[in-house]
């Protein structure tokens, strides 16, 4: 084999190595892109799941607080009604005196 043939063979071998390297890089880029997309989708799904969990917890906390407030106000209403009932005789007596004295 002549020197020219050796140089041409080396150039062809180098060109093939370059083509192979480009193909390998493209394959790695595609693999990396798919892995990044999968990781992104997993992250989005995790965030959506966390959002649902937080919404459920918040709804439960709001319902619990609402129940506490309703119980508190019901207790206060009963106190006021009891106080009004205990003073009804005084109110009736006052009204009767005003009516009779008129």
C-alpha positions as CSV (number, residue, x, y, z in Angstrom):
1,X,0.0,0.0,0.0
2,X,1.4,3.4,-1.0
3,X,1.6,6.4,1.3
4,X,-1.2,8.1,-0.7
5,X,-3.4,5.0,-0.1
6,X,-2.5,5.0,3.6
7,X,-3.4,8.7,3.9
8,X,-6.7,8.2,2.0
9,X,-7.5,5.2,4.2
10,X,-6.7,7.2,7.3
11,X,-8.8,10.1,6.1
12,X,-11.7,7.7,5.4
13,X,-11.3,6.2,8.8
14,X,-11.2,9.6,10.4
15,X,-14.3,10.6,8.5
16,X,-16.1,7.5,9.6
17,X,-15.0,8.1,13.2
18,X,-16.5,11.7,12.9
19,X,-19.8,10.3,11.5
20,X,-19.9,7.7,14.2
21,X,-19.2,10.4,16.9
22,X,-21.9,12.7,15.5
23,X,-24.4,9.8,15.6
24,X,-23.4,8.9,19.1
25,X,-23.8,12.6,20.2
26,X,-27.2,12.7,18.6
27,X,-28.3,9.5,20.3
28,X,-27.0,10.8,23.6
29,X,-28.8,14.1,23.1
30,X,-32.1,12.3,22.3
31,X,-31.6,10.0,25.3
32,X,-30.9,13.0,27.6
33,X,-33.9,14.9,26.1
34,X,-36.2,12.0,26.8
35,X,-34.8,11.6,30.4
36,X,-35.3,15.3,31.0
37,X,-38.9,15.2,29.7
38,X,-39.7,12.2,31.9
39,X,-38.1,13.9,34.9
40,X,-40.1,17.0,34.1
41,X,-43.4,15.1,33.8
42,X,-42.7,13.2,37.1
43,X,-42.0,16.6,38.8
44,X,-45.2,18.0,37.4
45,X,-47.2,15.0,38.5
46,X,-45.6,15.2,42.0
47,X,-46.6,18.9,42.2
48,X,-50.1,18.1,41.1
49,X,-50.4,15.4,43.7
50,X,-49.1,17.7,46.4
51,X,-51.6,20.4,45.3
52,X,-54.4,17.9,45.6
53,X,-53.2,16.8,49.0
54,X,-52.9,20.4,50.2
55,X,-56.3,21.3,48.9
56,X,-57.9,18.3,50.7
57,X,-56.1,19.2,53.9
58,X,-57.1,22.9,53.6
59,X,-60.7,21.9,53.0
60,X,-60.7,19.7,56.1
61,X,-59.1,22.4,58.2
62,X,-61.7,24.9,57.0
63,X,-64.5,22.5,57.8
64,X,-63.1,21.9,61.3
65,X,-62.8,25.6,62.0
66,X,-66.3,26.2,60.7
67,X,-67.6,23.5,63.0
68,X,-65.7,25.1,65.9
69,X,-67.1,28.6,65.1
70,X,-70.7,27.3,64.7
71,X,-70.4,25.4,68.1
72,X,-69.1,28.6,69.7
73,X,-71.8,30.8,68.3
74,X,-74.5,28.3,69.2
75,X,-73.2,28.3,72.8
76,X,-73.3,32.1,72.9
77,X,-76.8,32.1,71.4
78,X,-78.0,29.8,74.2
79,X,-76.4,32.0,76.8
80,X,-78.2,35.1,75.4
81,X,-81.5,33.2,75.1
82,X,-81.1,31.9,78.7
83,X,-80.4,35.5,79.9
84,X,-83.4,36.8,78.0
85,X,-85.6,34.1,79.5
86,X,-84.4,34.8,83.0
87,X,-85.3,38.5,82.6
88,X,-88.7,38.1,80.8
89,X,-90.6,38.5,84.1
90,X,-88.9,41.8,84.7
91,X,-89.6,43.0,81.2
92,X,-93.3,42.0,81.4
93,X,-93.7,43.7,84.8
94,X,-92.1,46.9,83.4
95,X,-94.3,46.9,80.4
96,X,-97.4,46.3,82.5
97,X,-96.6,49.2,84.8
98,X,-96.2,51.5,81.8
99,X,-99.5,50.3,80.3
100,X,-101.4,50.7,83.6
101,X,-99.9,54.1,84.4
102,X,-100.7,55.5,80.9
